Amino acid sequence: MVLLPLLIEHIARIAPRVSVNIQSRPNEELPVLLDNGEIDLAVGVIPNLPRRFKHMALFEDRYRCMMRQGHPLAGRPITLEEFLSADQLSVKPGISDISRVDRLLAEAGLKRRVATTVHQFLAAPAIVSRSDLIVLVFEKMVPIFDPSRFYFCPVPVPNMQVAATAVWSDVHSDLPAHKWLRRQLAVVARQLAAEYGGDDTAISAAG
């Protein structure tokens, strides 16, 4: 939701005959998919991959609390106590026992109350809009949502940042088409950094 709209717009402009096939796969499956060539590269927050894979930094982001307008906690920053005691919606795409958010909270010695868990973020806005659940979203996603329906505020926990990367198998590194695709990702990452006023985290075009 952060990078893909810009990437598709960019590719449609410079190479309109190129087709892009996007799959939603959990991080646990990525090593096998990359090794057997089923996917050309993976893009996302992908920690702890084996060292044999190449990677390119794309952008950094941080979490924000998202709730419906009219939520009892809406309209002001929330305290740590309010955050930890509020009923929350957890988005956990993979099959791991703990979500990325809960892993970050555990590193800070904290645990939130998860009332509902979904495996696709696309379900989250509709659920939050009709409940008193809070969900954590990336800050760069905030402009996508209607501010008349949703309220956003900082997460009252330090170090709730993540880094998105592109990851690929070394056997693809020198393929011209693969180099081209990585260059386009680097261009879009620089555009994203410029739009949001952050540091340019994309590295060299060829990775």
C-alpha positions as a Markdown table, in Angstrom:
| # | Residue | x | y | z |
|---|---|---|---|---|
| 1 | Met | 0.0 | 0.0 | 0.0 |
| 2 | Val | 3.0 | 2.3 | 0.4 |
| 3 | Leu | 5.3 | 1.4 | -2.5 |
| 4 | Leu | 3.3 | -0.5 | -5.0 |
| 5 | Pro | 1.0 | 2.3 | -6.3 |
| 6 | Leu | 4.1 | 4.4 | -7.1 |
| 7 | Leu | 5.9 | 1.5 | -8.7 |
| 8 | Ile | 2.9 | 0.6 | -10.9 |
| 9 | Glu | 2.5 | 4.2 | -12.0 |
| 10 | His | 6.2 | 4.5 | -12.7 |
| 11 | Ile | 6.4 | 1.3 | -14.8 |
| 12 | Ala | 3.2 | 2.1 | -16.7 |
| 13 | Arg | 4.9 | 5.4 | -17.7 |
| 14 | Ile | 8.3 | 4.1 | -18.8 |
| 15 | Ala | 7.6 | 0.6 | -19.9 |
| 16 | Pro | 3.8 | 0.2 | -20.5 |
| 17 | Arg | 4.2 | -3.3 | -22.1 |
| 18 | Val | 5.8 | -4.8 | -18.9 |
| 19 | Ser | 3.6 | -7.0 | -16.8 |
| 20 | Val | 4.0 | -7.2 | -13.0 |
| 21 | Asn | 2.7 | -10.1 | -11.0 |
| 22 | Ile | 2.4 | -9.4 | -7.3 |
| 23 | Gln | 1.9 | -12.2 | -4.8 |
| 24 | Ser | 1.1 | -11.9 | -1.1 |
| 25 | Arg | 3.3 | -14.5 | 0.7 |
| 26 | Pro | 4.4 | -14.8 | 4.3 |
| 27 | Asn | 8.0 | -14.2 | 5.2 |
| 28 | Glu | 8.4 | -17.8 | 6.3 |
| 29 | Glu | 8.0 | -19.0 | 2.6 |
| 30 | Leu | 10.4 | -16.5 | 1.1 |
| 31 | Pro | 13.7 | -18.4 | 1.2 |
| 32 | Val | 12.3 | -21.3 | -0.7 |
| 33 | Leu | 10.5 | -19.1 | -3.2 |
| 34 | Leu | 13.6 | -17.1 | -3.9 |
| 35 | Asp | 15.8 | -20.1 | -4.1 |
| 36 | Asn | 13.6 | -22.0 | -6.6 |
| 37 | Gly | 13.0 | -18.9 | -8.8 |
| 38 | Glu | 9.3 | -18.8 | -8.2 |
| 39 | Ile | 9.6 | -15.1 | -7.4 |
| 40 | Asp | 12.1 | -12.7 | -8.7 |
| 41 | Leu | 12.4 | -10.6 | -5.5 |
| 42 | Ala | 10.5 | -10.0 | -2.3 |
| 43 | Val | 9.6 | -6.5 | -1.0 |
| 44 | Gly | 8.6 | -5.7 | 2.5 |
| 45 | Val | 9.7 | -5.8 | 6.1 |
| 46 | Ile | 11.7 | -9.0 | 5.9 |
| 47 | Pro | 14.0 | -9.6 | 8.9 |
| 48 | Asn | 16.3 | -12.6 | 9.5 |
| 49 | Leu | 16.7 | -13.9 | 6.0 |
| 50 | Pro | 19.8 | -16.1 | 5.4 |
| 51 | Arg | 23.0 | -14.2 | 4.4 |
| 52 | Arg | 23.1 | -15.8 | 1.0 |
| 53 | Phe | 20.4 | -13.3 | -0.3 |
| 54 | Lys | 21.1 | -9.9 | -1.6 |
| 55 | His | 19.1 | -6.9 | -0.4 |
| 56 | Met | 18.4 | -3.2 | -1.1 |
| 57 | Ala | 17.1 | -0.7 | 1.4 |
| 58 | Leu | 13.9 | 1.0 | 0.2 |
| 59 | Phe | 12.3 | 3.1 | 2.9 |
| 60 | Glu | 11.8 | 3.4 | 6.6 |
| 61 | Asp | 8.5 | 3.9 | 8.4 |
| 62 | Arg | 7.0 | 3.9 | 11.8 |
| 63 | Tyr | 3.7 | 2.7 | 13.3 |
| 64 | Arg | 0.7 | 4.9 | 14.1 |
| 65 | Cys | -2.5 | 4.1 | 16.0 |
| 66 | Met | -5.6 | 4.1 | 13.8 |
| 67 | Met | -9.1 | 4.2 | 15.2 |
| 68 | Arg | -12.6 | 5.3 | 14.1 |
| 69 | Gln | -13.6 | 8.9 | 14.6 |
| 70 | Gly | -15.8 | 8.8 | 17.6 |
| 71 | His | -13.7 | 6.2 | 19.4 |
| 72 | Pro | -13.5 | 6.9 | 23.1 |
| 73 | Leu | -9.7 | 7.6 | 22.8 |
| 74 | Ala | -9.9 | 9.7 | 19.6 |
| 75 | Gly | -9.1 | 13.4 | 19.4 |
| 76 | Arg | -5.9 | 13.4 | 21.5 |
| 77 | Pro | -2.6 | 11.5 | 22.0 |
| 78 | Ile | -3.1 | 8.4 | 24.1 |
| 79 | Thr | -1.1 | 7.3 | 27.1 |
| 80 | Leu | 0.9 | 4.1 | 27.4 |
| 81 | Glu | -1.6 | 2.7 | 29.8 |
| 82 | Glu | -4.5 | 3.5 | 27.5 |
| 83 | Phe | -2.6 | 1.9 | 24.6 |
| 84 | Leu | -1.9 | -1.4 | 26.4 |
| 85 | Ser | -5.4 | -1.8 | 27.8 |
| 86 | Ala | -7.3 | -0.9 | 24.7 |
| 87 | Asp | -8.8 | -3.7 | 22.6 |
| 88 | Gln | -6.6 | -4.0 | 19.5 |
| 89 | Leu | -6.8 | -5.6 | 16.0 |
| 90 | Ser | -3.7 | -7.5 | 15.1 |
| 91 | Val | -2.6 | -7.9 | 11.5 |
| 92 | Lys | -0.5 | -11.0 | 11.2 |
| 93 | Pro | 0.1 | -12.1 | 7.5 |
| 94 | Gly | 2.3 | -15.1 | 8.3 |
| 95 | Ile | 1.9 | -18.2 | 10.3 |
| 96 | Ser | 4.3 | -17.2 | 13.0 |
| 97 | Asp | 3.1 | -17.1 | 16.6 |
| 98 | Ile | 3.8 | -13.4 | 17.0 |
| 99 | Ser | 3.1 | -10.4 | 14.8 |
| 100 | Arg | 5.8 | -7.8 | 14.0 |
| 101 | Val | 4.1 | -5.2 | 16.2 |
| 102 | Asp | 4.0 | -7.6 | 19.2 |
| 103 | Arg | 7.6 | -8.5 | 18.6 |
| 104 | Leu | 8.6 | -4.9 | 18.8 |
| 105 | Leu | 6.5 | -4.4 | 22.0 |
| 106 | Ala | 8.1 | -7.5 | 23.5 |
| 107 | Glu | 11.5 | -6.1 | 22.9 |
| 108 | Ala | 10.4 | -3.1 | 25.0 |
| 109 | Gly | 9.0 | -5.4 | 27.7 |
| 110 | Leu | 5.4 | -4.7 | 26.9 |
| 111 | Lys | 2.3 | -6.6 | 25.9 |
| 112 | Arg | -0.9 | -5.2 | 24.4 |
| 113 | Arg | -4.4 | -6.7 | 24.5 |
| 114 | Val | -5.2 | -8.3 | 21.1 |
| 115 | Ala | -9.0 | -8.9 | 20.8 |
| 116 | Thr | -9.1 | -9.8 | 17.1 |
| 117 | Thr | -6.5 | -11.1 | 14.6 |
| 118 | Val | -6.7 | -11.0 | 10.8 |
| 119 | His | -4.3 | -12.1 | 8.1 |
| 120 | Gln | -5.0 | -9.5 | 5.5 |
| 121 | Phe | -4.7 | -5.8 | 6.2 |
| 122 | Leu | -7.4 | -5.0 | 3.7 |
| 123 | Ala | -9.9 | -6.2 | 6.3 |
| 124 | Ala | -8.7 | -3.8 | 9.0 |
| 125 | Pro | -10.2 | -0.5 | 8.0 |
| 126 | Ala | -13.8 | -1.9 | 7.7 |
| 127 | Ile | -13.4 | -3.7 | 11.1 |
| 128 | Val | -12.0 | -0.6 | 12.8 |
| 129 | Ser | -14.7 | 1.7 | 11.4 |
| 130 | Arg | -17.4 | -0.4 | 13.0 |
| 131 | Ser | -15.8 | -1.2 | 16.4 |
| 132 | Asp | -13.8 | 0.3 | 19.2 |
| 133 | Leu | -10.7 | -1.7 | 18.1 |
| 134 | Ile | -7.4 | 0.1 | 17.5 |
| 135 | Val | -5.0 | -1.1 | 14.7 |
| 136 | Leu | -1.4 | -0.1 | 14.1 |
| 137 | Val | -0.6 | 1.1 | 10.5 |
| 138 | Phe | 2.4 | 2.5 | 8.8 |
| 139 | Glu | 2.7 | 6.3 | 9.0 |
| 140 | Lys | 3.1 | 6.5 | 5.2 |
| 141 | Met | -0.3 | 4.8 | 4.8 |
| 142 | Val | -2.2 | 7.5 | 6.7 |
| 143 | Pro | -2.9 | 9.7 | 3.6 |
| 144 | Ile | -4.7 | 6.8 | 2.0 |
| 145 | Phe | -7.5 | 6.9 | 4.6 |
| 146 | Asp | -10.5 | 9.3 | 4.9 |
| 147 | Pro | -9.7 | 11.7 | 7.9 |
| 148 | Ser | -13.4 | 12.2 | 8.4 |
| 149 | Arg | -13.7 | 8.5 | 9.3 |
| 150 | Phe | -10.5 | 7.7 | 11.0 |
| 151 | Tyr | -8.3 | 9.2 | 13.7 |
| 152 | Phe | -4.5 | 8.7 | 13.9 |
| 153 | Cys | -2.1 | 9.3 | 16.8 |
| 154 | Pro | 1.4 | 8.3 | 17.8 |
| 155 | Val | 2.1 | 5.0 | 19.4 |
| 156 | Pro | 3.2 | 5.8 | 22.9 |
| 157 | Val | 6.1 | 3.4 | 22.7 |
| 158 | Pro | 9.6 | 4.3 | 21.5 |
| 159 | Asn | 11.4 | 2.5 | 18.6 |
| 160 | Met | 8.3 | 1.4 | 16.7 |
| 161 | Gln | 10.1 | 1.8 | 13.4 |
| 162 | Val | 10.5 | -0.7 | 10.6 |
| 163 | Ala | 12.7 | -0.8 | 7.4 |
| 164 | Ala | 11.4 | -2.1 | 4.1 |
| 165 | Thr | 13.8 | -3.8 | 1.8 |
| 166 | Ala | 13.9 | -5.6 | -1.5 |
| 167 | Val | 15.5 | -9.1 | -1.3 |
| 168 | Trp | 16.6 | -11.5 | -4.1 |
| 169 | Ser | 18.7 | -14.5 | -4.9 |
| 170 | Asp | 22.3 | -13.9 | -5.8 |
| 171 | Val | 21.9 | -16.0 | -9.0 |
| 172 | His | 19.7 | -13.2 | -10.4 |
| 173 | Ser | 22.0 | -10.3 | -9.5 |
| 174 | Asp | 23.6 | -10.0 | -13.0 |
| 175 | Leu | 20.5 | -10.6 | -15.1 |
| 176 | Pro | 19.7 | -7.5 | -17.2 |
| 177 | Ala | 16.0 | -7.7 | -16.6 |
| 178 | His | 16.5 | -8.1 | -12.9 |
| 179 | Lys | 18.9 | -5.2 | -12.8 |
| 180 | Trp | 16.3 | -3.1 | -14.6 |
| 181 | Leu | 13.6 | -3.9 | -12.1 |
| 182 | Arg | 15.8 | -3.1 | -9.1 |
| 183 | Arg | 16.7 | 0.2 | -10.7 |
| 184 | Gln | 13.0 | 1.0 | -11.0 |
| 185 | Leu | 12.5 | 0.1 | -7.3 |
| 186 | Ala | 15.4 | 2.4 | -6.4 |
| 187 | Val | 13.8 | 5.3 | -8.4 |
| 188 | Val | 10.4 | 4.8 | -6.7 |
| 189 | Ala | 12.0 | 4.6 | -3.3 |
| 190 | Arg | 13.7 | 8.0 | -3.9 |
| 191 | Gln | 10.4 | 9.4 | -5.0 |
| 192 | Leu | 8.7 | 8.1 | -1.8 |
| 193 | Ala | 11.4 | 9.7 | 0.3 |
| 194 | Ala | 11.0 | 13.0 | -1.5 |
| 195 | Glu | 7.2 | 12.9 | -1.1 |
| 196 | Tyr | 7.4 | 12.2 | 2.7 |
| 197 | Gly | 10.4 | 14.4 | 3.4 |
| 198 | Gly | 12.5 | 11.6 | 4.7 |
| 199 | Asp | 16.1 | 10.6 | 4.0 |
| 200 | Asp | 16.8 | 8.9 | 0.8 |
| 201 | Thr | 17.3 | 5.3 | 1.9 |
| 202 | Ala | 17.5 | 3.6 | -1.6 |
| 203 | Ile | 20.9 | 2.5 | -2.4 |
| 204 | Ser | 22.6 | 2.2 | -5.8 |
| 205 | Ala | 20.3 | 1.3 | -8.8 |
| 206 | Ala | 21.8 | -2.1 | -9.3 |
| 207 | Gly | 21.7 | -3.0 | -5.6 |
